[in-house]
C-alpha cells in the first residue's frame, strides 16, 4: 500500500510535466499537491524516506513554478 501511494504522487506529478492544456494542468497540479501532502502525512512518523522527502520537496518547488509561470498565479513572496 505504501509503495502504491509513493508511486501515485510521482505518476500524477509526471503528468503535470507533460500537460500543455492550461485547465488540465491546473487540475493536475492540484491533484499532485494533494497526493504529495497525503504521502507526507503517511511517512511523517518515520525517520526514513529521506530520498523520497527530497524528491517531494523538489516536486512541490516545481509545481509552484508551474503555477506562477505557466498558470499565471501570483508569485509567493
MMTF fields as JSON, N, C-alpha, C and O atoms, coordinates in Angstrom:
{
  "mmtfVersion": "1.0.0",
  "mmtfProducer": "UNKNOWN",
  "numBonds": 307,
  "numAtoms": 308,
  "numGroups": 77,
  "numChains": 1,
  "numModels": 1,
  "chainsPerModel": [1],
  "groupsPerChain": [77],
  "chainIdList": ["A"],
  "bondAtomList": [4, 2, 8, 6, 12, 10, 16, 14, 20, 18, 24, 22, 28, 26, 32, 30, 36, 34, 40, 38, 44, 42, 48, 46, 52, 50, 56, 54, 60, 58, 64, 62, 68, 66, 72, 70, 76, 74, 80, 78, 84, 82, 88, 86, 92, 90, 96, 94, 100, 98, 104, 102, 108, 106, 112, 110, 116, 114, 120, 118, 124, 122, 128, 126, 132, 130, 136, 134, 140, 138, 144, 142, 148, 146, 152, 150, 156, 154, 160, 158, 164, 162, 168, 166, 172, 170, 176, 174, 180, 178, 184, 182, 188, 186, 192, 190, 196, 194, 200, 198, 204, 202, 208, 206, 212, 210, 216, 214, 220, 218, 224, 222, 228, 226, 232, 230, 236, 234, 240, 238, 244, 242, 248, 246, 252, 250, 256, 254, 260, 258, 264, 262, 268, 266, 272, 270, 276, 274, 280, 278, 284, 282, 288, 286, 292, 290, 296, 294, 300, 298, 304, 302],
  "bondOrderList": [1, 1, 1, 1, 1, 1, 1, 1, 1, 1, 1, 1, 1, 1, 1, 1, 1, 1, 1, 1, 1, 1, 1, 1, 1, 1, 1, 1, 1, 1, 1, 1, 1, 1, 1, 1, 1, 1, 1, 1, 1, 1, 1, 1, 1, 1, 1, 1, 1, 1, 1, 1, 1, 1, 1, 1, 1, 1, 1, 1, 1, 1, 1, 1, 1, 1, 1, 1, 1, 1, 1, 1, 1, 1, 1, 1],
  "groupList": [{"groupName": "UNK", "atomNameList": ["N", "CA", "C", "O"], "elementList": ["N", "C", "C", "O"], "formalChargeList": [0, 0, 0, 0], "bondAtomList": [1, 0, 2, 1, 3, 2], "bondOrderList": [1, 1, 2], "singleLetterCode": "X", "chemCompType": "L-PEPTIDE LINKING"}],
  "groupTypeList": [0, 0, 0, 0, 0, 0, 0, 0, 0, 0, 0, 0, 0, 0, 0, 0, 0, 0, 0, 0, 0, 0, 0, 0, 0, 0, 0, 0, 0, 0, 0, 0, 0, 0, 0, 0, 0, 0, 0, 0, 0, 0, 0, 0, 0, 0, 0, 0, 0, 0, 0, 0, 0, 0, 0, 0, 0, 0, 0, 0, 0, 0, 0, 0, 0, 0, 0, 0, 0, 0, 0, 0, 0, 0, 0, 0, 0],
  "groupIdList": [1, 2, 3, 4, 5, 6, 7, 8, 9, 10, 11, 12, 13, 14, 15, 16, 17, 18, 19, 20, 21, 22, 23, 24, 25, 26, 27, 28, 29, 30, 31, 32, 33, 34, 35, 36, 37, 38, 39, 40, 41, 42, 43, 44, 45, 46, 47, 48, 49, 50, 51, 52, 53, 54, 55, 56, 57, 58, 59, 60, 61, 62, 63, 64, 65, 66, 67, 68, 69, 70, 71, 72, 73, 74, 75, 76, 77],
  "secStructList": [7, 2, 2, 2, 2, 2, 2, 2, 2, 2, 2, 2, 2, 2, 2, 2, 2, 6, 7, 7, 7, 2, 2, 2, 2, 2, 2, 2, 2, 2, 2, 2, 2, 2, 2, 2, 2, 2, 2, 2, 2, 2, 2, 6, 6, 7, 1, 7, 7, 2, 2, 2, 2, 2, 2, 2, 2, 2, 2, 2, 2, 2, 2, 2, 2, 2, 2, 2, 2, 6, 1, 7, 7, 7, 7, 7, 7],
  "xCoordList": [0.817, 0.0, 0.859, 0.587, 1.885, 2.746, 3.424, 3.519, 3.893, 4.541, 3.573, 3.956, 2.297, 1.296, 1.146, 1.089, 1.081, 0.924, 2.167, 2.066, 3.329, 4.571, 4.584, 5.001, 4.141, 4.096, 3.036, 3.249, 1.906, 0.812, 1.151, 0.783, 1.831, 2.162, 3.148, 3.075, 4.063, 5.038, 4.361, 4.71, 3.4, 2.694, 1.909, 1.951, 1.199, 0.424, 1.37, 1.113, 2.455, 3.426, 4.009, 4.134, 4.362, 4.921, 3.93, 4.33, 2.644, 1.636, 1.641, 1.429, 1.879, 1.901, 3.021, 2.886, 4.111, 5.282, 5.08, 5.838, 4.053, 3.827, 2.499, 2.131, 1.78, 0.463, 0.583, 1.218, -0.023, 0.025, -1.299, -1.325, -2.384, -3.691, -3.735, -3.549, -3.979, -3.924, -4.916, -4.564, -6.143, -7.133, -6.74, -6.8, -6.339, -5.909, -4.677, -4.55, -3.767, -2.558, -2.933, -2.398, -3.831, -4.267, -4.849, -4.56, -5.668, -6.262, -5.201, -5.236, -4.257, -3.191, -2.265, -1.825, -1.971, -1.121, -1.775, -1.12, -3.062, -3.768, -3.816, -3.67, -4.02, -4.037, -2.664, -2.567, -1.61, -0.249, 0.063, 0.63, -0.298, -0.059, -0.804, -0.258, -2.042, -2.82, -2.192, -2.128, -1.731, -1.103, 0.202, 0.502, 0.961, 2.213, 1.91, 2.578, 0.908, 0.525, 0.114, 0.529, -0.714, -1.125, 0.087, 0.161, 1.029, 2.218, 3.061, 3.583, 3.194, 3.907, 3.251, 3.949, 1.933, 1.231, 1.51, 1.672, 1.565, 1.831, 3.22, 3.396, 4.208, 5.584, 6.056, 7.183, 5.222, 5.606, 6.137, 7.129, 5.518, 6.016, 7.371, 7.988, 7.825, 9.046, 10.253, 10.136, 11.389, 12.637, 13.314, 14.377, 12.703, 13.242, 12.671, 12.111, 12.805, 12.251, 12.941, 12.308, 14.209, 14.921, 14.945, 14.724, 15.213, 15.279, 13.902, 13.788, 12.873, 11.524, 11.121, 10.504, 11.457, 11.151, 11.849, 11.26, 13.081, 13.812, 13.129, 12.982, 12.716, 12.017, 10.691, 10.325, 9.977, 8.704, 8.924, 8.13, 9.989, 10.31, 10.625, 10.149, 11.414, 11.729, 10.468, 10.3, 9.581, 8.337, 7.45, 6.869, 7.335, 6.491, 7.077, 6.331, 8.387, 9.016, 8.699, 8.393, 8.775, 8.485, 7.007, 6.689, 6.121, 4.691, 4.402, 3.573, 5.074, 4.914, 5.361, 4.696, 6.489, 6.967, 5.943, 5.708, 5.337, 4.313, 3.128, 2.612, 2.699, 1.548, 1.824, 0.958, 3.007, 3.346, 3.63, 3.073, 4.489, 4.96, 4.043, 3.971, 3.346, 2.511, 1.031, 0.279, 0.62, -0.794, -1.105, -2.271, -0.058, -0.273, -0.718, -1.283, -0.474, -0.837, 0.1, 1.23, -0.357, 0.531, 1.739, 1.597, 2.899, 4.088, 3.996, 3.34, 4.659, 4.717, 5.894, 7.003, 5.657, 6.737, 7.624, 8.582],
  "yCoordList": [-1.194, 0.0, 1.255, 2.192, 1.285, 2.457, 2.693, 3.834, 1.637, 1.796, 2.336, 3.148, 1.883, 2.426, 3.928, 4.658, 4.394, 5.824, 6.575, 7.662, 6.011, 6.644, 6.747, 7.762, 5.724, 5.726, 6.698, 7.37, 6.783, 7.602, 9.087, 9.767, 9.611, 11.039, 11.298, 12.327, 10.364, 10.529, 10.486, 11.259, 9.592, 9.474, 10.749, 11.249, 11.274, 12.499, 13.659, 14.465, 13.748, 14.812, 14.733, 15.755, 13.541, 13.385, 13.83, 14.388, 13.586, 14.031, 15.555, 16.084, 16.267, 17.735, 18.217, 19.238, 17.499, 17.927, 17.824, 18.405, 17.08, 16.854, 17.433, 17.237, 18.142, 18.67, 20.082, 20.944, 20.316, 21.647, 22.4, 23.627, 21.682, 22.315, 22.988, 22.327, 24.291, 25.057, 24.557, 24.445, 24.259, 23.799, 22.449, 22.242, 21.535, 20.216, 20.34, 19.642, 21.235, 21.426, 21.908, 21.411, 22.856, 23.354, 22.25, 22.168, 21.404, 20.286, 19.293, 18.801, 18.999, 18.056, 18.597, 17.848, 19.887, 20.492, 20.329, 19.924, 20.644, 20.494, 19.038, 18.747, 18.118, 16.689, 16.22, 15.436, 16.696, 16.314, 16.857, 16.145, 18.097, 18.672, 17.887, 17.632, 17.505, 16.723, 15.352, 14.88, 14.716, 13.393, 13.48, 12.605, 14.528, 14.719, 14.974, 14.427, 15.798, 16.076, 14.791, 14.546, 13.961, 12.69, 11.805, 11.157, 11.787, 10.957, 11.478, 10.695, 12.799, 13.373, 12.929, 12.588, 12.93, 12.502, 11.034, 10.665, 10.202, 8.774, 8.512, 7.643, 9.259, 8.967, 9.85, 9.696, 10.754, 11.677, 10.977, 11.436, 9.885, 9.249, 8.552, 8.172, 8.386, 7.633, 8.563, 9.669, 8.103, 8.834, 8.428, 8.947, 7.511, 7.043, 7.874, 8.946, 7.405, 8.031, 9.351, 10.24, 9.488, 10.742, 11.107, 12.262, 10.127, 10.389, 10.788, 11.708, 10.095, 10.436, 11.831, 12.586, 12.18, 13.527, 14.59, 15.625, 14.335, 15.272, 15.392, 16.493, 14.272, 14.269, 15.017, 15.746, 14.843, 15.543, 17.044, 17.834, 17.446, 18.864, 19.463, 20.55, 18.767, 19.233, 19.324, 20.27, 18.338, 18.342, 19.514, 20.171, 19.788, 20.909, 22.239, 23.15, 22.36, 23.579, 23.739, 24.838, 22.638, 22.661, 22.983, 23.73, 22.438, 22.714, 24.196, 24.793, 24.781, 26.214, 27.022, 27.981, 26.637, 27.31, 27.207, 28.177, 26.032, 25.859, 26.78, 27.416, 26.847, 27.686, 29.15, 29.843, 29.614, 31.02, 31.278, 32.207, 30.467, 30.745, 30.251, 30.884, 29.145, 28.6, 28.906, 29.04, 29.015, 29.228, 30.664, 31.034, 31.479, 32.882, 33.193, 34.258, 32.288, 32.56, 33.632, 33.767, 34.383, 35.392, 34.723, 33.685, 35.306, 34.729, 34.827, 35.715, 33.905, 33.884, 34.739, 34.591, 35.615, 36.497, 35.789, 36.376],
  "zCoordList": [0.0, 0.0, 0.0, -0.751, 0.827, 0.895, -0.449, -0.901, -1.088, -2.385, -3.427, -4.27, -3.374, -4.284, -4.117, -5.106, -2.891, -2.645, -3.088, -3.655, -2.836, -3.275, -4.795, -5.353, -5.44, -6.903, -7.406, -8.415, -6.726, -7.238, -7.269, -8.227, -6.268, -6.32, -7.456, -8.128, -7.665, -8.746, -10.113, -11.005, -10.277, -11.554, -11.857, -12.981, -10.868, -11.087, -11.374, -12.269, -10.625, -10.849, -12.264, -12.937, -12.714, -14.062, -15.134, -16.155, -14.909, -15.872, -15.997, -17.089, -14.892, -14.957, -15.858, -16.532, -15.872, -16.64, -18.143, -18.92, -18.55, -19.976, -20.47, -21.628, -19.598, -19.97, -20.534, -19.928, -21.685, -22.289, -22.155, -22.249, -21.94, -21.763, -20.377, -19.355, -20.355, -19.108, -18.056, -16.881, -18.463, -17.495, -16.913, -15.701, -17.787, -17.306, -16.424, -15.417, -16.808, -15.999, -14.604, -13.614, -14.518, -13.212, -12.343, -11.15, -12.949, -12.217, -11.774, -10.646, -12.66, -12.321, -11.236, -10.364, -11.287, -10.26, -8.887, -7.927, -8.8, -7.527, -7.086, -5.899, -8.028, -7.694, -7.218, -6.274, -7.865, -7.463, -6.068, -5.239, -5.81, -4.482, -3.407, -2.334, -3.688, -2.72, -2.488, -1.353, -3.553, -3.423, -2.629, -1.817, -2.869, -2.127, -0.655, 0.222, -0.384, 1.006, 1.719, 2.852, 1.046, 1.664, 1.953, 2.998, 1.021, 1.218, 2.376, 3.169, 2.475, 3.622, 4.926, 5.881, 4.978, 6.187, 6.501, 7.664, 5.471, 5.676, 6.231, 7.086, 5.75, 6.16, 7.322, 7.792, 7.78, 8.854, 10.105, 10.672, 10.556, 11.778, 11.623, 12.618, 10.407, 10.15, 9.994, 9.466, 10.454, 10.253, 8.938, 8.597, 8.215, 6.939, 5.788, 6.017, 4.604, 3.4, 3.045, 2.477, 3.367, 3.111, 1.632, 1.267, 0.788, -0.651, -1.191, -2.0, -0.74, -1.203, -0.72, -1.472, 0.507, 1.016, 0.159, -0.154, -0.211, -1.069, -2.426, -2.956, -2.981, -4.268, -4.179, -5.102, -3.084, -2.919, -2.78, -3.291, -2.096, -1.966, -3.333, -3.661, -4.118, -5.473, -6.325, -7.095, -6.187, -6.958, -6.547, -7.41, -5.255, -4.821, -5.284, -5.644, -5.279, -5.807, -7.292, -7.755, -8.029, -9.456, -9.708, -10.633, -8.908, -9.051, -8.798, -9.484, -7.827, -7.58, -8.787, -9.178, -9.378, -10.587, -11.716, -12.436, -11.868, -12.901, -12.643, -13.562, -11.38, -11.055, -11.382, -11.916, -11.069, -11.304, -12.781, -13.366, -13.385, -14.742, -15.856, -16.909, -15.653, -16.709, -16.504, -17.47, -15.255, -14.981, -14.577, -14.442, -14.383, -14.083, -12.669, -12.419, -11.747, -10.36, -9.819, -10.289, -8.845, -8.249, -7.583, -6.938, -7.736, -7.096, -5.579, -5.034, -4.921, -3.459, -3.019, -3.533, -2.086, -1.607, -0.631, -0.128]
}
